[in-house]
Amino acid sequence: MNEVNPQRSYEELIKQAHAAYQGLRLDEALERFRAAEALQPESFEVHLGLAQTLTRMRREEEAYRAAGKALALAPERFEAHMALGILHFLADRHDEAMAALRRAAELAPGDPEPRLILAQVSADLRRFAEAEAELGAAHELIEAMKDQRAREQMLALAWHVETYVYLAEGKSAEAAESAQKVISLERANPYAASLAYSNLGILELRQRRYNQAIEYLERAYQMNPHMHRAALALGRLLLMRNQPERAAEVLGQTLERMPTPADGTERFFYAMALSRSGRRSEALNAYRQALKEGLKGINKLGAWWQVIWLSSWRWAVIAVGVGLVLVWLIFFKPTPQTLTLVVLLAVILILRRVIGRRLRS
């Protein structure tokens, strides 16, 4: 019987994990890195891969732990500092991000990626001159790269960063142009392309070109369903455009993947999509959950009404309404004109509800 070589298995798992990571098959990448970790729990490469994968999956706490472990194992490796810097950047911890990314740039002065992320942090801080300087320095390093595939991969990321800076400056047309450049290198860098599709979707949404926005956001979601911002925007837009079934699918899957929402807002829209899809019991549970998650404002009032309307209290509400109408008719004796107006309003509401159902079916 042939014995399995643990080292060979480890190397194969790492190779498979990196291929899945680059192809945005993030669940598969995570599985492979975890399996490699079981074989070599103190591997720098494993913990760096876990940090990078979990970051793209927006699993922040786990990503921080993995990045911290990688940094402890090899503090001289720039990749660990960069992984930590990216996490700080995504969490809007700008000072920590700057420190980690500058250390990464010091350790690897010939690598463009730390400078690209530094440009994004500078743009967040509205230090656009610094962002342009970092972006320019990164482009020079990219041009000097000899490996064509690696150069194209970094160039796609650079154009994404350029898009990011333009968006921060409010230059929508320039941002859209840069995003299209990223998409032209989709095969070289699928992750950057998924971000470009998301940015284009948001830009189209701002211009109220809803069909094009849906197309871009759907593409971003299909490429990387862990991009919660794009997925939530897509779900709301589908709901607004009378596509509740697809909206419920997207929002439901996104809520399963992301941490518990802070205020219940996204759960509220998920419940609305379920209700409009005719899934009343699921909608009722979702509205209740949204209230537990701390829903506020007008949405909280709407959720409470839906909880009453979708539950067994519905008929009691109808009975009370009918009773109030009878009291009004008997004791206040409204004029024929008033009655006609009330009947017309009721007919309009009924027709709107019936037609809305037919349009969604």
C-alpha positions in Angstrom: 0.0 0.0 0.0 1.4 3.4 -1.0 1.9 5.9 1.8 0.8 9.5 1.3 3.6 12.0 1.3 2.5 14.8 3.7 4.9 17.3 2.1 3.6 16.6 -1.4 0.0 16.8 -0.2 0.7 20.1 1.5 2.3 21.5 -1.7 -0.6 20.3 -3.8 -3.1 21.9 -1.5 -1.3 25.2 -1.5 -1.1 25.2 -5.3 -4.8 24.4 -5.5 -5.7 27.0 -2.9 -3.8 29.7 -4.8 -5.4 28.8 -8.1 -8.9 28.9 -6.5 -8.0 32.3 -4.8 -6.9 33.8 -8.1 -10.1 32.5 -9.8 -12.3 34.0 -7.1 -13.5 30.5 -6.0 -13.1 31.7 -2.4 -14.9 28.9 -0.6 -12.7 26.4 -2.3 -9.6 28.4 -1.6 -10.5 28.6 2.1 -11.1 24.8 2.2 -7.7 24.1 0.6 -5.9 26.5 2.9 -7.6 25.0 6.0 -6.5 21.5 4.8 -3.0 22.7 4.3 -3.0 24.3 7.8 -3.9 20.9 9.3 -0.7 19.5 7.8 1.5 22.4 8.6 -0.1 24.7 11.3 3.0 26.9 11.5 3.3 27.7 7.8 3.6 31.4 6.9 2.2 30.7 3.4 -0.9 29.1 4.9 -1.8 31.9 7.3 -1.0 34.6 4.6 -3.3 32.8 2.2 -6.0 32.5 4.9 -5.7 36.2 5.7 -6.0 37.2 2.0 -8.9 34.8 1.3 -10.9 35.7 4.4 -10.4 39.4 3.6 -11.9 38.9 0.2 -14.8 37.1 1.9 -15.2 40.0 4.2 -14.7 37.8 7.3 -12.9 40.5 9.2 -12.2 39.0 12.6 -10.9 35.7 11.2 -8.8 37.6 8.6 -7.2 39.7 11.4 -6.3 36.5 13.3 -4.7 34.9 10.3 -2.8 38.1 9.3 -1.5 38.5 12.9 -0.3 34.9 12.9 1.5 35.4 9.5 3.1 38.5 10.9 4.3 36.7 14.0 5.7 33.9 12.0 7.7 36.1 9.5 7.8 39.8 10.5 10.4 40.4 7.8 8.0 39.5 5.0 6.3 42.4 3.4 3.2 40.4 2.4 2.1 40.1 6.1 2.3 43.8 6.7 0.4 44.4 3.5 -2.3 41.9 4.4 -2.7 43.7 7.7 -2.7 47.1 6.0 -5.4 46.1 3.6 -7.6 45.0 6.5 -7.1 48.3 8.3 -7.9 50.1 5.1 -11.2 48.2 4.6 -12.1 48.9 8.3 -11.3 52.7 7.9 -8.4 52.5 10.3 -6.4 54.9 8.3 -3.4 55.5 10.6 -2.9 51.8 11.2 -3.3 51.1 7.5 -0.7 53.8 6.6 1.8 52.4 9.1 1.5 48.8 7.9 1.6 49.6 4.2 4.6 51.9 4.6 6.4 49.2 6.3 5.5 46.8 3.5 6.8 49.3 1.0 10.1 49.6 2.9 10.5 45.8 3.0 9.7 45.4 -0.8 10.5 48.7 -2.5 10.2 47.0 -5.9 6.6 45.8 -5.4 3.8 48.1 -6.6 1.0 46.7 -4.5 1.7 48.4 -1.2 1.9 51.7 -3.0 -1.4 51.1 -4.7 -3.2 50.5 -1.4 -1.5 53.5 0.0 -3.0 55.6 -2.8 -6.5 54.3 -1.8 -5.9 55.2 1.9 -4.7 58.7 0.8 -7.8 59.1 -1.3 -10.0 58.2 1.7 -8.2 61.0 3.6 -8.7 63.3 0.6 -5.0 63.8 0.2 -5.2 63.5 -3.5 -1.8 64.7 -4.3 -0.3 61.9 -2.2 -2.6 59.4 -3.9 -1.5 60.5 -7.3 2.1 60.3 -6.3 1.7 56.8 -4.9 -0.2 55.8 -8.0 2.5 57.2 -10.3 5.3 55.4 -8.4 3.3 52.1 -8.7 2.9 52.5 -12.4 6.6 53.0 -12.8 7.2 49.7 -10.9 4.6 47.9 -13.0 6.2 49.0 -16.2 9.5 47.5 -15.0 8.0 44.1 -14.3 9.3 41.4 -16.7 6.6 38.8 -16.2 3.7 39.8 -18.5 1.0 38.0 -16.6 2.1 39.5 -13.3 2.4 42.9 -15.0 -1.2 42.7 -16.4 -2.5 41.6 -13.0 -0.9 44.6 -11.3 -2.0 46.9 -14.1 -5.6 45.9 -13.6 -5.2 46.6 -9.9 -3.7 50.0 -10.7 -6.6 51.0 -12.9 -9.0 49.9 -10.2 -7.1 52.2 -7.7 -7.3 54.9 -10.3 -11.1 54.4 -10.4 -11.2 54.5 -6.6 -9.3 57.8 -6.6 -11.5 59.4 -9.3 -14.7 58.3 -7.3 -13.3 59.9 -4.2 -12.7 63.1 -6.2 -16.2 63.0 -7.6 -15.0 62.5 -11.2 -17.6 60.0 -12.4 -16.8 60.0 -16.1 -13.1 59.4 -15.5 -13.9 56.7 -12.9 -16.1 54.9 -15.4 -13.4 55.0 -18.1 -10.8 53.6 -15.7 -13.2 50.8 -14.6 -13.6 49.8 -18.2 -9.8 49.5 -18.5 -9.9 47.1 -15.5 -12.6 45.0 -17.2 -10.4 44.7 -20.4 -7.9 42.7 -18.2 -10.6 40.6 -16.5 -8.8 37.3 -17.3 -5.5 38.6 -15.7 -7.2 39.9 -12.5 -10.8 38.6 -11.9 -10.9 40.2 -8.5 -10.1 43.7 -9.8 -12.7 43.2 -12.6 -15.4 42.2 -10.0 -14.7 45.5 -8.2 -14.9 47.4 -11.5 -18.3 45.9 -12.3 -19.5 46.9 -8.9 -18.2 50.4 -9.3 -19.9 50.7 -12.7 -23.1 49.4 -11.3 -23.1 52.0 -8.6 -22.3 54.8 -11.1 -25.2 53.7 -13.4 -27.5 53.6 -10.4 -26.6 57.2 -9.6 -27.5 58.1 -13.1 -30.8 56.2 -12.7 -29.9 53.9 -15.6 -31.4 50.9 -13.7 -31.2 48.2 -16.2 -27.5 48.8 -16.9 -26.9 49.0 -13.2 -28.5 45.7 -12.6 -26.5 44.1 -15.4 -23.2 45.4 -13.9 -24.1 44.5 -10.3 -25.3 41.0 -11.3 -21.9 40.4 -13.0 -20.1 41.6 -9.9 -22.2 39.4 -7.7 -21.8 36.3 -9.9 -18.0 36.8 -9.9 -17.7 37.3 -6.1 -20.9 36.9 -4.0 -18.9 37.8 -0.9 -18.9 41.5 -2.0 -21.6 42.5 0.3 -21.9 46.2 -0.8 -22.6 45.2 -4.4 -24.9 42.4 -3.4 -27.0 44.6 -1.1 -27.2 47.3 -3.7 -28.3 44.7 -6.3 -30.9 43.3 -4.0 -32.5 46.7 -3.3 -32.4 47.6 -6.9 -34.1 44.4 -8.0 -36.8 45.0 -5.3 -37.3 48.5 -6.6 -37.6 47.2 -10.2 -40.4 44.7 -9.3 -38.1 41.6 -9.3 -38.8 40.4 -5.7 -38.0 36.7 -6.3 -34.5 37.5 -7.5 -34.1 40.2 -4.8 -35.1 37.7 -2.1 -32.5 35.2 -3.5 -29.7 37.7 -3.5 -30.5 39.4 -0.2 -31.0 36.0 1.5 -27.7 34.6 0.3 -25.9 37.8 1.3 -27.3 37.9 4.8 -26.2 34.3 5.3 -22.6 35.2 4.3 -22.1 38.5 6.1 -21.9 39.2 9.8 -25.2 40.0 11.6 -26.3 43.4 10.3 -25.9 46.3 12.7 -29.4 47.8 12.5 -31.7 45.3 10.7 -32.1 47.5 7.6 -30.9 44.8 5.1 -33.1 42.2 6.9 -36.1 44.6 6.5 -35.6 44.8 2.7 -35.1 41.0 2.6 -38.4 40.6 4.4 -40.1 43.0 2.0 -38.8 40.9 -1.0 -40.1 37.7 0.6 -43.5 39.3 1.2 -43.8 40.5 -2.4 -42.8 37.1 -3.5 -45.8 35.6 -1.7 -43.6 33.9 1.0 -45.6 35.2 3.9 -44.4 33.1 6.8 -40.8 33.6 5.8 -41.4 37.3 5.5 -43.0 37.4 9.0 -40.0 35.7 10.5 -37.6 38.1 8.7 -39.5 41.2 9.8 -39.3 39.9 13.4 -35.6 39.3 13.1 -35.1 42.8 11.6 -36.8 44.3 14.7 -34.5 42.2 17.0 -31.5 43.5 15.1 -32.4 47.0 16.1 -34.3 48.4 13.2 -35.1 52.1 13.6 -37.1 55.0 12.2 -39.8 54.6 9.6 -38.6 51.1 8.7 -39.3 50.0 12.3 -42.9 51.2 12.0 -43.3 49.5 8.7 -41.9 46.3 10.1 -44.3 46.4 13.1 -47.2 46.9 10.8 -46.1 44.0 8.6 -45.7 41.7 11.6 -49.3 42.5 12.6 -50.6 42.2 9.0 -48.8 39.0 8.2 -49.7 37.3 11.5 -53.0 36.0 12.8 -53.8 39.5 14.0 -54.5 40.4 10.4 -58.2 39.5 10.7 -58.6 41.4 13.9 -57.2 44.5 12.2 -59.6 44.1 9.3 -62.5 43.6 11.8 -61.6 46.8 13.6 -61.3 48.7 10.3 -64.7 47.5 9.2 -66.2 48.4 12.6 -64.7 51.9 12.4 -66.2 52.4 8.9 -69.6 51.3 10.2 -69.4 53.7 13.1 -68.4 56.5 10.7 -71.4 55.7 8.4 -73.9 55.4 11.3 -72.9 58.3 13.5 -71.3 60.8 11.2 -73.6 60.4 8.2 -71.1 61.4 5.4 -72.3 63.1 2.3 -72.7 61.2 -1.0 -69.7 63.1 -2.4 -67.5 62.0 0.5 -68.7 58.4 0.1 -67.9 58.5 -3.6 -64.4 59.8 -2.9 -63.7 57.1 -0.3 -65.0 54.3 -2.6 -62.8 55.7 -5.4 -59.8 55.6 -3.2 -60.5 52.1 -2.1 -60.9 51.0 -5.7 -57.6 52.6 -6.7 -55.8 50.9 -3.8 -57.3 47.5 -4.7 -56.4 47.9 -8.4 -52.9 49.0 -7.6 -52.4 45.9 -5.5 -53.9 43.5 -8.1 -52.0 45.0 -11.0 -48.8 45.0 -8.9 -49.2 41.3 -8.3 -49.8 40.6 -12.0 -46.7 42.6 -13.0 -44.6 40.6 -10.5 -45.9 37.3 -11.6 
